[in-house]
């Protein structure tokens, strides 16, 4: 059957289109501009701003182009007298109560109302009465409000209701007294709230961190990628050359439309992490001499680093690499590590590395597959928090009718409907086995169990942080991948950082000596020198006193963009590295998209792109193959991302290890707002966190013989007092931190102790 | 004089007219019983309603039989009937009496309509202020369910008609049919853009028919007495009776159910004529949203859809507002526009912004602060709203403003030129135009 094609005429142009399309869609596809405010291609149509009124032949009055479906033979005039009169009338109505404070409005220069008023407005107002004024509301640290400017297009309201699934904004009051607000006055909590700033056609909702920072017309725009989750959203990074010294400044980050990753949206974390770019940066090479930090030249610093590293005997040093660095950077670092015989680790969270090389961190799946899935099972995953863009896709699938099930250790606050199976992590393998049994899938040598899960025929499995941190992670990954092979379902194994996939591929190519045990155990053993690249162990790995003392004892070379307080104590030599936005490179996301980007601005101070630093270091160490590398493209030619073509997961467990019995398990994942140094230094994002609380079940408290409900002392190397939140939806024997638990970073899926408060 | 109260108000002279016993005593529920017993063909009922010439009594005057035929009875989806008892149009107070005095007839009409369209669920949406009416309807509904007439398996025939009485929260715009659907769904009462029309996608996206209270209450009598009887009550184009709510400057304001096409002069006479022998100045024949007519146009006017339309206004909801020669038209309009400014839902731009602007200009006129070009501006602003909004609220603002200015231009010019001084005060003996004009008690009692 061929698809029906309609023919319409817009402004004299004969166009073909599909039934069901609206006039504005057809016009947009063919480059005919019809003015609009409330219409947005990703949101529902409300036809309320009336700006897109057009003349349709044989219709008694002007019709809204956004809500009028095309019909065969329709003749549409968007510039006729009737249409222009209607559009001008609407513009006049919109402007009478608008403050027209463009000179002091942040939206000035990129305001849809301002732009369209040039074409449809009058130069003089005939409205002389007093204008409406609306009280502003505090929407939190990310969104600045000036609601007097609001034109009631309700894009923000519809975004919350339809896309984000957190209907926090709404209209209150009628007629000219209608106001957009939260009603509850508790601010906006959504993890993707920044998109409302983009959607707002006027200056009612603007970016708080960007408030009064600059005018968009002076900005340079650079395509870039986000580095805070394994999806890698596409960014448009805006920079400005300041008058003084022609220095470049990072002004803001906006989403760049991409069909296969983020669509038109962006998570708040990706949007506002730029604010860290000038915070607490390491600007010069520094060396700690008898406990005091002194500035040294690059020459001295590199010579010193080379000397210290070359003194190492094979197997006596370690490289700890952030999983969010570019593939080129990782390639150079690991090449150096291979030469020096350093043991390398870029899996910060993974507890179980038995299946280290069985998958390259790439899942054979697309975002489209996620949105099309019909029965999704998510194990230990909370994408709303950790991969917000994936969370939106899951929500879209659910709205389209998909069944979503979570296997989790504690109840999740989700923005879509899902059933949650709350179970202690040590029971997860059992649940998988019973599911397999119900689907008649047999595993060689593994006995089945008797529990009920009732997931039915699953067509998409998502394994999240809970599996990454799980001591039986390789068992879970293996069982699920075998079921996937048996049923033809899709599998998405979420990885840490933004470039685990890229780093895994080059690590495999270089045959790197990857650490086979969790870093927590590894770092405890005697190590002469430790090289930290873009990591702060106190935040990035499960941390404890032992590790801290080991770090203090070893010679620590830190190649990093940001300082941390503890780094000043344990590091011995720091080399300033360009930040993510100052770096060119390539990232491979969890779905296998290879994407290169160019630096958006020059590195701050004396910091340099990491690959250059590693190249010189290699040369100083006398490695000839480093001298041949002259440019980033040389590295790109050396790395073969060919492994991608047979990406996937191919590890098979032959027997199950028994789950560890621990009395109290910490099930908190690494805090999303502490995922890397860049995010940790972004003040607006840090301010979005609530007060620290601890979720625990009544039964668990009783079994631990704890009676004090208000404060409890937590023993985990350090003492902390925390508020208890007695919850019903958390598995017994588990404890979870919520709110601001950055400081308690070091104990994911570890046994933890709890005692009565003073 | 024409016979009163033959259809919707039949039997309301009885003190207990709202009880099941009283209603059945005058033949109530006989049409519904007959349908249930005979399993009357649905198309046959539609044909009867079409032949009766019954038109929607809410204001738009669309053929009821035709509307009923739009819903595909074989559509497997859940279908809904909604009775619009919101009655918010200023000057209208007809449905309230049906709800409080004759609720069973409305329920019977709803049951028949629901049967015809194949709806098993029907909602009777009353405005928030109708508390007594709501109680009467609830009582009636419970009695009818107890008697087996309504609810599941009516009279053991397997026909389900579940009716629910709903009390709104007191907004004017919820009387717009699609806004009513939004409100029923628990959302803000904001009209939807049409198409799709409710008959295709209405309540919860299902096929829905929305009829006015008076329309539905007329149905049982039509089926009892026949389409012909009903049609001959009225005129050729407009069958049946119509309830007119005569208010304003008359001696005996009241609600009158009279045959369609009655002479305006006769209706005025029923209401006791213009108060205290004053001269008739103007008439709004169908609620404040309709255009105003000067007295001379109404002299020979007949009260039916066609004749009023010929005069340049519309029958609307039947709220007939009489104004005598002491009325200051600017103040009257200002007062009306205050209502519309308050009641605009705020959804679409021309209405949200325009309603306030129109009111502000009128307030300036009345208080003497208007600019010389204010009348011109008022007219253009009203014209800019018309035809550019989602629902008919735009017209409800625009039509009164433009018709008031067209008909009484000199009064507007006068008040602007004389810093808020009213034309009637200077021209008409005994007229005391006060701040709130024509409606205020002190003004009505003056002279």
Interface residues (C-beta under 8 A of the other chain):
Chain A: X45 X46 X47 X48 X49 X50 X51 X53 X60 X61 X62 X64 X67 X69 X86 X89 X90 X92 X93 X94 X96 X97 X126 X127 X128 X129 X132 X151 X152 X171 X173 X174 X175 X176 X177 X178
Chain B: X171 X173 X188 X193 X195 X341 X342 X343 X344 X345 X346 X347 X348 X349 X350 X351 X352 X353 X354 X355 X356 X357 X360 X361 X364 X371 X377 X384 X385 X387 X388 X389 X390
